[in-house]
Amino acid sequence: MVITMELLKLGATSRGSHKRRQIELIGEEWPPARGWKEKVIGREISDEVAEEFIRLGSSNINADNFQGKERNEYWFNSRNPVSIYIYTLALSNDCYYVGLTANIKKRMEEHFTGKGAEWTKLNTPLQLISAIDIGTKNAREAEKIENETTVELMIQYGIDKVRGGCYTNIEQKLVEKHLIAHGAWERIMQSKFARHPNVYEGSWENALERFLDDALCYYDAGSPENMHEIVFKSLFSLTQYSYWNEAFAPCLSWEFWNKKGILPVLLSFKYARTVGSRLPSAYDVLAAALNRGESNQYPLRRLFLLGWQSFQPQTTDKQAKTIIRFMTYLNENAKFERKYDAFVSVLFPEMRTILQI
């Protein structure tokens, strides 16, 4: 379950506060710092933790509803299935809010009297645009639909104008972190740039160089959040050239170009220095990158090792011996990830031949 303002309200005591155990349950220290509610909204917790959080609050939800009772998929673990409504509010400042409720009248009273979500307190509710029975009694399925509806509105109006679902934090940088984690940020940015294409002068080769320059500036600046969009815009601009191929699409993902992604590793090899991290050398970047994986599966080892072979950064004699051992990983009967090969071979011509092997 995702923490929402509605969950925090359900778990509040009769005085509107929360107990120490509740705060610790959702991962915060006691006493909670100012702004803790905005910080935790969007955080994922287990259903069991959510139920205990509500029970401890001794709010107007009867604690007996949760003790000794098996968890179900109904709205806040209600005894019986209830209709769940998804609603959209038009707010002042051209903003919007998406929410779920089992009681439209009560929820609207809360929003319109300043007792609703933080977003609707900052931006005054003007009109209920729609309220629709979502068609499922399963709260988890309803939350998924709510999240997707919120993303669709963000695509239409912008991240800065919409809140809802697990994206209710008023701080945009925190909302963007959740969007990135759920793979939705790229969708929103792609739609934004596709609607407002830029006309770039120069060749495809110049565009690739421009992207690498922008990415390098981003990593060297410490990968600040206010540069995420600059880098992605530069990357997405490549899709407007006739040379763009759909096989390159996986590299539009956050996993490829973020500070802990694939690109800064390859740039570390290309420039024979650390890019995007505080590791002491390109060799250390390789050693760390080879351990990316889980359950004894390391799908990116091949790409990183071939990148090292292509650029061959300088090493000490001891490191060179270790590199020889690292290269034996290529002979293992392992399943390596190859979906990035097409774009990497274009972005780094030095790797083109070796990636085709």
Phi, psi and omega in degrees: 000147178261135179290128177235169177297327179296320179295317179298322179291320179297330182269359181287151175286176180298340178266002178083012181251181179229150183274161181304313181299324179296315181298317181291328179301323183264016170090016178251157179273154177256136356285150183292143179284160178300135180085014183296328181296314179298327182291321186274341180299129182099346179287141181269133176227163180287159177299325181295319178295319180298317180295319178293323178300314179293316182300316182295334182287342182048043180280197183285004168274126183294123182299332180297340180295338186250339182279130177065021183240136178290145180288139175234185184256013181280170182301114182048041174060033179297157183297323184236154177297139179234156177286136180246131181249139172255132183230155177232129179250136169271132185240171175294167181063025179060034181255167182219156178221137179243134180213171175240148176199158173257357182219093184301311184301312181295317182293322178294322177299320179296313181296313187282350176251014176077020181245014182268218181290158180301325181295323180277352171276325179283326181237110188300129176299132180251321187201140170278109183286315181203153174214110189233135172299120190289345174090006176219146176266356181277115185296325181292319177295322179296320179296323178297317179295320178299315180297316181294320178297320178297316179297319179299321177290326176296322177298322183281320188244345180108148181298324184289351184250353189228141171221154178161166179060227177274004180251055186255356181297138182286340178279119185297323183297326177286323176298317181296326177298318179291321178297318178297315181299329182264004178074016183265338184298316180298321179300316182294315181294319179300316179296319180299311184286332177291326179286333182233068183294144176260145177266112182259137176269155177103176186274171174302319179298320178295324179294320177296318179295321179297318178297315179297322177296316179296319180294318181295319177298321180297311181293317181293336178275000180094016179054053181293149183299328182286358177252356179307310186293325179299313181293315181295323179298318179296319178293314183294333179300335180296334181291347182272358179265151181294340180282347181297137180235142181299340177294344180276347189305323180304335182279357172282348185285153177303324181300333182279315191248357179290171188298340177251018183268200184280318187302313180297333176294312181294324177293328176298322178288318183298317183261004177053041176204164179289130177234123175083007178209176180256015178294150187289336184204169177297326178299316179295327176298316179297312182302319179289319183295327181292345179265006178286119181157184179204158180054041179060024176245126183231075190295341184262001183302317181301312182298317181292319180292322177291328175296317178297316179300323183290322185258333176046065176298154182293142179223168171281168180299320180294319179294323181298323178294322179291324178299321178301319177293320178302321184295339179292344177299333181293340182269356181288150178278072184237158178267112182260148178281127182239005186291343179267352187303315187300312182286321180299322181292337176273319181291325179236088181303335179298338182260358189300311184293315185290332179285342180276353181286000000 
